[in-house]
Amino acid sequence: MEILIWGGATISVIGLLGLVWCIFRVAKAKRAGLSDDDLRDAVKRVVPINLGALFLSVIGLMMVILGVFLG
């Protein structure tokens, strides 16, 4: 079960890094002084990556919890 815990932790950290990347990407777009439509387009491009990173983080945490319960 230790593999499940460490694997889940790794996947969760990858998801967390993806979320942090999304935050920096949107903050960079806001600082660039883009027009409202351009800013919306930038955010629209980041949303699928944000959802994927959130999914990875949740799956990783589920793996950790499952490993703790089974271990």
C-alpha positions as CSV (number, residue, x, y, z in Angstrom):
1,M,0.0,0.0,0.0
2,E,3.0,2.2,0.4
3,I,3.3,2.4,-3.4
4,L,-0.4,3.6,-3.6
5,I,0.3,6.3,-1.0
6,W,3.5,7.6,-2.6
7,G,2.1,7.3,-6.1
8,G,-1.0,9.3,-5.1
9,A,1.1,11.9,-3.4
10,T,3.2,12.3,-6.6
11,I,0.1,12.6,-8.7
12,S,-1.4,15.1,-6.3
13,V,1.8,17.3,-6.4
14,I,1.7,17.2,-10.2
15,G,-1.8,18.4,-10.1
16,L,-0.9,21.1,-7.6
17,L,1.9,22.3,-9.8
18,G,-0.6,22.5,-12.7
19,L,-2.9,24.7,-10.6
20,V,-0.1,27.0,-9.6
21,W,0.9,27.3,-13.3
22,C,-2.6,28.2,-14.2
23,I,-2.6,30.9,-11.5
24,F,0.6,32.4,-12.8
25,R,-0.6,32.2,-16.4
26,V,-3.8,34.2,-15.6
27,A,-2.0,36.7,-13.4
28,K,0.5,37.3,-16.3
29,A,-2.4,37.9,-18.7
30,K,-4.0,40.3,-16.2
31,R,-0.7,42.2,-15.8
32,A,-0.3,42.5,-19.5
33,G,-3.1,44.9,-19.7
34,L,-5.1,43.0,-22.3
35,S,-8.5,44.1,-23.4
36,D,-11.5,42.4,-21.9
37,D,-12.0,40.1,-24.8
38,D,-8.3,39.1,-25.0
39,L,-8.3,38.4,-21.3
40,R,-11.4,36.2,-21.6
41,D,-9.7,34.3,-24.4
42,A,-6.6,33.8,-22.3
43,V,-8.7,32.5,-19.4
44,K,-10.7,30.2,-21.7
45,R,-7.4,28.6,-22.8
46,V,-6.3,28.0,-19.2
47,V,-9.6,26.6,-17.9
48,P,-9.3,23.0,-19.4
49,I,-5.7,22.8,-18.0
50,N,-7.0,24.0,-14.7
51,L,-9.7,21.4,-14.6
52,G,-7.3,18.7,-15.6
53,A,-4.9,19.7,-12.8
54,L,-7.7,19.8,-10.3
55,F,-8.7,16.3,-11.4
56,L,-5.2,15.0,-11.0
57,S,-4.9,16.5,-7.5
58,V,-8.2,15.0,-6.4
59,I,-7.4,11.5,-7.9
60,G,-4.0,11.6,-6.1
61,L,-5.6,12.5,-2.8
62,M,-8.1,9.7,-3.2
63,M,-5.2,7.3,-3.9
64,V,-3.5,8.5,-0.7
65,I,-6.6,8.0,1.4
66,L,-7.3,4.6,-0.1
67,G,-3.7,3.5,0.6
68,V,-4.0,4.7,4.2
69,F,-7.3,2.9,4.7
70,L,-6.0,-0.4,3.1
71,G,-2.6,-0.2,4.8
